[in-house]
Every structure is written in C-alpha cells, then in structure tokens.
Amino acid sequence: MRQNQNLDRSLFSRPLLYKAMLGAGMALLLILAFITGAETQAGWPEYWRVRPVIITPLFGAFGGMFYHFISRLLPQIRIPKPIAHILGLIGFVIALWLGFVLGLDGTLWD
C-alpha cells in the first residue's frame, strides 16, 4: 500500500504540470503560426480562429502529460529510458497532430 502512495506522489507533481504547460505552449505557438497568415473564406464562421487556439493547446497539454507518464512508468517496468522517451515523443506528436486536425476541421483542414 505504501509503494502505491509513493508512486502517486511522484507521478502527479510539479514536473507533470511543467510538461503539460510546455506542451500547451508549443502547440499554441505552432497553431498561431498557422492561422495568423491564413485568409478567411466566405463560408467560414466569423470567429473561426478561436476554436484552433483553444483545442490545439489542450491537446498539446495532454501530449505533454502523456510524455511525462510514459517517461516515468516505462523505466519502472525495465524498458530502457531512451525507448521510453522516444515513445513519449511519438505520443506527443500524435496528440499535437490530432489537436491540429480537430481545431482546424472545417476551415484550413478541409
């Protein structure tokens, strides 16, 4: 029972928040780079830029959290750290891509 409490404290900590905020910040910068130069089409809603600015950083934060959990949990089950970091990075990129697709659906991603 004591080991599970130590694992919970080590997983839900300041580094988790840091990686989630870092992932959200990276996603926000990338989506802003995409939508600042985009031209608005006639069929798009008036405030079409709001959705990608909200959804993409949210998925970036989830990707950062996934990276944190994978990089912490896989070495505990005897998977080498470099492999855990690579798998976490792949998961982050997939989450970021999904955020772009869902955020830009119906406008730039058509």
N, C-alpha and C positions, 0 to 999 in steps of 0.2 A: 504494500500500500504506500509506503514512504517513497519508493522509487517512482511511482506514478506521479506523486505530487511534485517531486523534483523535476521530472520531465515536463510537466505542465508549466512550471515556473520558467524553465529555460526556453520553452517554445513561444510563450506569449509574453514577450518582453520588449524592451526598447529597440533592439535590432529588428524585430518584426515590423514595428511602426516605421522605423527608418527605411527599411527596404520597400515597404508599401508606399511611402511618400516619395521615395526616389523613383519607383516605377510609375507613379501617377505624374510626377513632374516631367519625366522623359516622354511619356505619352502626350502630355499637354503641349510640350514644345513641338513634338512631331506633328500633331494634328493642327496646331496653329500654323506651322509651315505649309501644310497642305491647303488650308482653307483661306488664308489671307490673300492669296493671289487668284482665287477662283472667281469666275464670273457667275452671277446669278442668272439662271434660266427663267423663262416666263412661267413655267408650270410648277416651280418650286415654291414652298411656303415663304412668307416674308422673313421669318426668323429661323431659317434653315441652319444657320451656323451654331445655334445653341445646343442642339442635340449632340453633334460630334464633340463639342467642348465638354459636355457632361459625361457622355458614355465612354469615350476613349480613355480619359484618365482613370475612370472607375475600373475598367478592365486592366489598365496598367498597374493599378494598386493590387488587384487580385493576382496579376502575374508576379509582382514583387513578393507577395505573400507566398505564392507557390514556390518561388525560388528559395525563399527563406526556409520553408518547411522541408523541401527536398534536400537542400544542402545540410540541414541539421539531422534529418531522420535516416537518410540512406547510409551515411558512415556508421551509424549505430548498428546497422544490420550487415556490416562488413562489406559494403560496396565502397570502392576507393573514392576519395574526395574529388579528384578531377572528373570522374564519371558523374558524380552527383552534381557538380557544378555545371557540367555540360547539359545534363538532363534538365536542371533547373532553368538554364538559359533557353533551352528549346521550349520549355513550357511557358516562359515569359514571352517569347516571341510569338507563340501561338495565341496567347491571351491578348497581346497587343494587336495582332492581326484581326482577331475576332472583334475587338473594340473598334478598329477602323471600319470593318465591314458593317457592323451594326450601327455605328454612328453616321456613316456616310450613305447608308442604304436609301435609295430613292432620290439622291441628289448626285453627288460625284461618283458613287459606286452604283452605276446602273447598267 
